[in-house]
Amino acid sequence: MSVVIRCGMRDGKPAVLKVSPDRARIAREAAALGRWDTVHSPAVLALDERIGALLIEAIEPGTPLVLSSTYPPLEHLGELLASLHGGDAAYSSYPSVGEHVAYLFDASEVMYERTPSLAAVIPPELYAHGRELALGPAADASPPVLLHGDLTPRNILDGGDERGLVATDPAPCLGDAAFDAVDLVFWLADDVEAITSRAATLAPAIGADPERLLAWCRAFAGMCALELAESPTVNPVRVRALAAMAALA
């Protein structure tokens, strides 16, 4: 999808260069980062849409959240999400969250072809049902916000005491604020009770209804269970927790 290179500016400040053959994606990413006026996203230093190159400030220390074994305080996650969703979302150039949801389910379905044994984890019909469920809240987002669209622990960096959690690599779209919280609710969850408890606490912090966030979680639990089951460092307990969440649908 892209090549990411640590580099430096002429004044010595550290930066990150991202180059991608998907020029439209790079342009959308740069536009979203440019609209977020918050310490919880990196500043755009330069963009060349012609060659698909984006230069952003480096985040220090910059350790991805996924490398941490400790779940961050929910108030820190709420602060991050609220900072990204606080602006005006009237940007017609971004796809809707419904389009993004359809893309994600289409792209992830290849996991069944790649690893046929995954059908025993999440039956294909349950996966298809999750897609149908996801299109419900995707079609009913009022008011819509500018979403990060790919707010996984891989795309959240440690910005130190001054900046806290910092979101990178957005796949921006317009829609329901609760959508951005799903992967963070799932991360390191060992049972359905943990997922439910997190949703109940995090949803009000981002102006969302807890049941609506849980509806998103039930819809995406099957897909996330497959991704976790296919991982070389699979955790069976967490796969079972996500599978149980999907079955509630």
C-alpha positions, 0 to 999 in steps of 0.5 A: 500500500505504501512505503514509509521512511523516517527522514529529517528536515533541513533544520534538523527536525524529524519527519516521516515521508509516506509514498503510495501508488494510490495517489487519491488515498494519499490526497484524502489522507493529507486533507484529513490531517490538514483539517484536524487542528489538534495535538492528537494528529501529526502536522502535514509538512508537504504534499505532492499529489502527482507522485503520491508523496506525503511528508508529515512531522515525526511523532516522538517517541512514536511507539505504536499502541499495538506494541503495548501490552497495557490498555490505555485509560478510556478517558485518553481514548475518548479525548483522542476520538473527540479531538478528531470528530470535533470539526465540520464534516461538510466535505463532499469529497470524502466517501461515506462510511457506508461505502467504506464498510462495503469496501472493508467487508469485500476486502476481508472476505479473501481471508476465507480463500486464503485460510479455509479453516477460518470458516470454523471460527466464523461461518461465512453466513455469520460474516455476511450477516455482520455486513448487513448489520453494519450497513444499518448504522452506516446509513443512519449517521446524524449528524455525520462527522469526519471519521479517521476510518482506520483507527486501529492500535497500529495507527495510534502512536505515543506522543509523550506527556504533552501530546498523549495519543496521536492518530496517523494513517487515516482512511477518512470517510463521513459518518457515525462517530461510534464507528471509529471506536470499534477496534479500540473497544475490541483491543485486548478484550478477553470476554464479551463483558469487557467489550460491553463495559468499554462501550458503555464508558467510551460512547458517552465520551464521544457523544455516542449512544452505547447501544449504537456502539455495541451495534457496530461491535456486533457487526464487525466482531466476526471480521475482527475475529477472523483477522485475529485468528489469522495472525501468527500471534493468535490469542485463542481467548480473544478470538473466542471473545470476538466470536461470542460477540458476533454470535450475539448478532 
